[in-house]
Amino acid sequence: MTTQDGGSITMYTTPWCGFCKRLKSQLAREGIGVDEVNIEQDPGAAEYVMRVNGGNQTVPTVVFADGSAMTNPSLAQVKEKIAASVS
């Protein structure tokens, strides 16, 4: 899926992560689509999350179209990053 501005967002999650569920629902309410990847089902995704989080499997990890990543970002941080990408 893509954001309203055409950039894609990937969110690495686990099924039991409350922070992931909260951010996903907030993004949906704002009309921001995400590609969700369960790191428990995808070993390559788990390795990537560990690489960008200092060896930890910290979720949600959100990756933007420009390749940058944020760990456990707020809705405001995600919206700010998307807005900056469009400017």
Secondary structure, 3 states (H helix, E strand, C coil): CCCCCCCCCEEEECCCCHHHHHHHHHHHHCCCCCEEEECCCCHHHHHHHHHHCCCCCCCCEEECCCCCEEECCCHHHHHHHHHHHHC
